[in-house]
Amino acid sequence: MSPKNNEFVLDSYAILAFLQKEPGYGRVEALLKGAMTGDVRVHISAINLAEVHYHVLRRGRDASRILAALEALPLKVASADSYMQQAVELRVKFGVPLGTCFAAALSQDLRKPLITGHREFRKLGQTVNIEWLG
């Protein structure tokens, strides 16, 4: 299968579930393994990656090791420039956290499914194609 037909967007919830081996981590692990072989493309908003860095640093333990591992992940990090307005509009319309809106807007912009387990995304209804973890 070509990478264009097998692309996904991850939010910070998905990456943190993977790092902490929480429900759904196996699905994220499989996607990242596919990305390493080139069979899958995995996108993440720079905003959501910053959220992951924040959570790792806040917890403190092994932060430098975990952050180095994050840098090695085969993620296509998307700058927020092209979909910032979309994210703001989602925030205004649905009142969900801004990080959630950036993940949703990237998913909409790329027209690729969003992988998450974060319940806030339920408020967005059918505006985003979501594959639920856990």
C-alpha positions as CSV (number, residue, x, y, z in Angstrom):
1,M,0.0,0.0,0.0
2,S,1.4,3.4,-0.9
3,P,2.0,5.9,1.9
4,K,-0.6,8.3,0.4
5,N,-3.3,5.8,1.0
6,N,-2.1,5.0,4.5
7,E,-1.7,8.3,6.3
8,F,-2.8,9.3,9.8
9,V,-2.7,12.3,12.2
10,L,-1.8,11.7,15.8
11,D,-2.6,14.0,18.7
12,S,-0.7,14.4,21.9
13,Y,-3.0,11.9,23.6
14,A,-1.9,9.2,21.1
15,I,1.8,9.8,21.6
16,L,1.5,9.9,25.4
17,A,-0.6,6.7,25.3
18,F,2.3,5.1,23.3
19,L,5.0,6.4,25.7
20,Q,3.1,5.3,28.8
21,K,1.8,2.0,27.4
22,E,-1.8,3.1,28.1
23,P,-4.8,1.6,26.3
24,G,-4.4,2.0,22.5
25,Y,-0.6,2.1,22.6
26,G,-0.4,-1.0,20.4
27,R,-2.2,0.8,17.6
28,V,0.1,3.8,17.8
29,E,3.1,1.5,18.0
30,A,2.0,-0.3,14.8
31,L,1.6,3.0,13.0
32,L,5.0,4.2,14.1
33,K,6.6,0.9,13.0
34,G,4.8,1.3,9.6
35,A,6.2,4.8,9.4
36,M,9.7,3.4,10.0
37,T,9.4,1.1,7.0
38,G,7.7,3.7,4.8
39,D,4.4,1.9,4.6
40,V,2.6,4.5,6.7
41,R,2.9,8.3,7.1
42,V,2.2,9.7,10.5
43,H,1.6,13.4,10.9
44,I,1.4,15.5,14.1
45,S,0.9,19.2,14.6
46,A,3.9,21.1,16.0
47,I,1.5,22.3,18.7
48,N,0.6,18.8,19.7
49,L,4.2,17.7,19.8
50,A,4.9,20.7,22.1
51,E,2.2,19.4,24.4
52,V,3.9,16.0,24.5
53,H,7.2,17.7,25.4
54,Y,5.5,19.7,28.1
55,H,4.0,16.5,29.7
56,V,7.3,14.7,29.5
57,L,9.2,17.6,31.1
58,R,6.6,18.1,33.8
59,R,6.9,14.5,34.9
60,G,10.6,14.9,35.0
61,R,11.8,11.4,35.2
62,D,14.0,10.3,32.3
63,A,12.9,13.4,30.4
64,S,16.0,13.8,28.3
65,R,15.9,10.1,27.3
66,I,12.2,10.3,26.4
67,L,12.7,13.5,24.5
68,A,15.6,12.0,22.5
69,A,13.3,9.0,21.7
70,L,10.6,11.4,20.5
71,E,13.0,13.1,18.1
72,A,13.8,9.7,16.6
73,L,10.2,8.9,15.9
74,P,9.2,8.9,12.2
75,L,6.7,11.8,12.6
76,K,5.9,14.4,9.9
77,V,5.7,17.5,12.1
78,A,3.3,20.1,10.5
79,S,3.8,23.8,11.2
80,A,0.6,25.4,12.3
81,D,0.7,28.2,9.8
82,S,-1.5,26.6,7.1
83,Y,-4.3,25.5,9.4
84,M,-4.2,28.0,12.3
85,Q,-7.3,29.9,11.2
86,Q,-9.2,26.5,10.9
87,A,-8.1,25.6,14.5
88,V,-9.2,29.0,15.8
89,E,-12.6,28.6,14.1
90,L,-13.0,25.1,15.7
91,R,-12.2,26.6,19.1
92,V,-14.8,29.3,18.7
93,K,-17.5,27.0,17.3
94,F,-17.0,24.0,19.7
95,G,-15.2,25.5,22.8
96,V,-12.7,22.6,23.0
97,P,-9.0,23.1,24.1
98,L,-6.8,24.8,21.5
99,G,-4.4,21.8,21.3
100,T,-7.4,19.6,20.4
101,C,-8.4,22.1,17.7
102,F,-4.9,22.1,16.1
103,A,-5.0,18.3,15.8
104,A,-8.5,18.4,14.4
105,A,-7.6,21.1,11.9
106,L,-4.6,19.3,10.7
107,S,-6.7,16.1,10.2
108,Q,-9.2,18.2,8.2
109,D,-6.5,20.0,6.2
110,L,-4.8,16.7,5.2
111,R,-8.1,14.8,5.0
112,K,-6.6,12.0,7.0
113,P,-8.0,10.2,10.1
114,L,-7.1,11.4,13.5
115,I,-5.9,8.8,16.0
116,T,-6.9,9.8,19.6
117,G,-8.6,8.6,22.8
118,H,-9.2,12.1,24.1
119,R,-12.9,12.5,24.9
120,E,-12.9,16.2,24.1
121,F,-13.0,15.3,20.4
122,R,-16.5,14.0,20.8
123,K,-17.7,17.6,21.0
124,L,-16.5,18.0,17.4
125,G,-19.1,15.5,16.2
126,Q,-18.7,14.5,12.5
127,T,-16.4,17.4,11.6
128,V,-13.3,15.2,12.0
129,N,-12.7,11.6,10.9
130,I,-11.6,10.0,14.2
131,E,-10.2,6.5,14.9
132,W,-10.6,6.0,18.6
133,L,-7.9,4.4,20.8
134,G,-8.7,2.1,23.7
